[in-house]
Amino acid sequence: MLTREDNELVTRTGPGTPMGDVLRRYWIPAFLARELPEPECPPVRVRLLGERLVGFRDSQGRIGLVDEFCPHRRASLWFGRNEESGLRCVYHGWKFDVDGNCVDQMNEPEQFCHKIHLTAYPTTEMGGVIWAYMGPRERMPAPPAFEWTQVPESHRHCSKVWEECNWLQALEGGIDTSHAPILHRTITPNTSRPGVPVQGPFVRGKAPILEVDVTDYGYRYVGIRPLDEDKTYVRSYHFVMPFTQIRPQQIGRGSGGDRTNIAGHIWVPIDDENCMVWNWMYSFGEQGLNDEDRMERGNGNGPDYVEQSGEFRSFRNKRNDWMIDRQVQKTETFTGIDGVNTQDRAVQEGMGPIVDRSQEHLGPADRAIIAARRLLLDAVTTVQAGGNPPGVDTSYYSARAIEKIFPRNDTWRQTVLPEMYAEKLPVAAK
């Protein structure tokens, strides 16, 4: 559990809040690159950490991320004209470049552009995503070069979906391995509905023992499950500060069930009661992703489940009870809710906008959650003291998540750990 005071500390991320100051020290996913597909395309609104912003790609292809509201009379720049290397307010014609500089004032006979500046944040484009940095310029970290951002476009996929709850309870669901074979399981081998197969090792394995290793970037951890009479099933994860999960994902094809697909999420606060869940997957093998991978049907994040533009809202949501089917719950899946990540959103949103962690009763299966909270609280103290929080270096670049079944006498440190890091890849934006 957390005290009410600490719960307030880790969940509030707006400007000037302690946790908001921490999160602003990292690169934050802001847009899918396809939302700003070409120079002088329409601007796009986004809310990050409680700030209302507008993104645009100027005539030279540079990305601007600026305060949504014109500093003249506070009209929304979303209505703006993206033209001639700047975004022009339609109300009085004030124009701003990607750095927030005012470069023209159509309604002023004697312009005073040099006195006007719009809040603007640095951006970088990597892995089909436009990332923003909202912290002190002198503390800007290394580029967000996760391995998935460095593979060819044919080998990666990224999507996003709005979740109607605080970022931390969504994150805590993602780094909780013990819930997955329960919440997401099918209950019959004959169903075609998505879920963890009832006959697979994830469900057949016993309750996990968790081991957590703190690292420079956050931590790595494993769920160790006894399987059958003489085997162990281990599923490994990484938590990269402050809001990224890396997990294994079976490729589903190829000889011997080889796993070269890895997936994960990034939970970005929109405001204190909503977050944007970024879903990514990639293959580090020779074979890239297929069309079925990109549709994300079983995950609940693809076009069958989520708006693919605008606010990226889920079709299954609290206003329609996530379309739960009680008959399916009795006969096919543990929840009766279609889509693995839809199930996650349902239970997390169902807790309310910000869960009261002072009412919890945690156990050994919650070690990873406890460790993440400790890292976040320590990061607040570190940043307040003028230091750098964990994960702003490059130590996470090579992190991979692996799952394996091996003889009971072996250990995960012998069999899994050697594969949890790849050779560091060259960093290439785009």
Number of C-alpha atoms within 10 A of each C-alpha: 15 15 12 12 9 14 19 15 17 20 22 23 26 20 13 9 15 20 24 22 21 24 26 22 22 27 23 25 24 22 21 20 16 11 19 20 13 16 18 21 17 20 22 19 21 21 19 21 24 18 16 16 23 23 28 29 26 24 16 12 15 18 24 25 29 27 24 25 18 24 16 13 9 12 16 19 28 24 18 23 18 24 16 14 19 28 32 26 24 16 17 15 17 24 26 27 25 24 17 20 18 22 19 18 19 14 11 12 7 8 12 12 16 10 8 14 16 18 16 23 22 18 22 18 21 22 25 18 22 23 25 23 24 22 19 11 11 6 14 16 17 12 21 23 20 22 23 26 26 21 18 13 15 12 20 25 22 21 23 26 26 21 28 26 25 28 30 26 23 27 24 20 17 25 26 16 23 17 16 18 21 18 18 26 23 27 22 15 11 11 14 10 19 19 26 22 21 19 14 12 20 22 20 16 19 15 17 19 15 20 15 16 12 14 15 15 21 23 21 23 21 25 22 20 22 20 21 13 8 10 16 22 23 26 23 25 27 29 27 25 23 28 25 19 22 25 23 21 19 14 18 12 10 10 7 7 10 12 20 22 25 22 21 23 23 24 29 28 30 25 22 19 19 23 26 28 27 22 21 20 24 27 23 19 13 8 13 18 19 12 7 9 18 17 17 21 18 20 18 25 29 22 17 15 22 20 17 17 13 10 14 19 19 24 18 21 18 15 8 9 12 19 16 17 14 14 11 18 15 12 14 21 28 21 24 21 26 24 23 23 20 26 23 21 26 21 17 24 22 15 13 14 17 21 18 15 16 13 11 10 8 12 9 11 18 17 17 26 19 16 17 23 18 11 19 22 18 14 23 22 16 15 16 14 9 8 12 17 24 21 21 22 16 16 17 24 24 16 24 26 26 27 22 15 17 17 14 15 8 11 14 21 11 9 17 20 17 11 14 18 16 13 9 15 13 10 15 13 15 14
